[in-house]
Structure formats: structure tokens, C-alpha cells
């Protein structure tokens, strides 16, 4: 069954690449469907995408944008490839004034 999903993913990616330059906008959706199918079917592909997202911040921001706007099931598949540093935990940029040991005036 896994082989069937991998074949389908590669077929979608190849069709997407072949139709990317046509005036009918079918290339990008086919590439996206192929990528999501490949990630869902193969752990190595998910790990490879996770490493690429960690190394390339612009690619990661594109995938975060896709995660937020895709249906729940597809977003869950894409979130599996989110690098550990991009899990949504952001450092505080403003110090807490109520915390012990801090004065309200710098």
C-alpha cells in the first residue's frame, strides 16, 4: 500500500512540474498534493523536509502559511515537518514588569 501512495505522490509531482508553465493553473495544486502525499507516506521525506525547513527560514515561513490556511487533516500532515525551533514558542521580547527582581524602570 505504501508503494502505491509513493507512486501516486511522484506522479502528482511530475504532472505538476509538467503543467507548471501552462496558462491553466494546475501545476501548483498538483505539486502541493504530491508533496503532502509524499510526506504522509514516507518518513524519510518528512525528515528531509524538516531539515530543509530548519535550514531555510523562507521555506519554513511558506509552510507555516500553508499550515494555517489548509484544511485540518492537511495542516496536521504539514505540521509534522515543522522544525523544533518553529513550534510556535517565541521568546518574550518585552521583560515582565511584575517578575521578582526587576524594577519597573530600566
Secondary structure, DSSP 8 states (H G I E B T S, - for coil): -HHHHHHHHHHHHHHHHHHTTSSSS-HHHHHHHHHHHHHHH-HHHHHHHHHHHHH-HHHHHHHHHHHHHS-HHHHHHHHTT--GGGSS----SS--SSSTT--S--
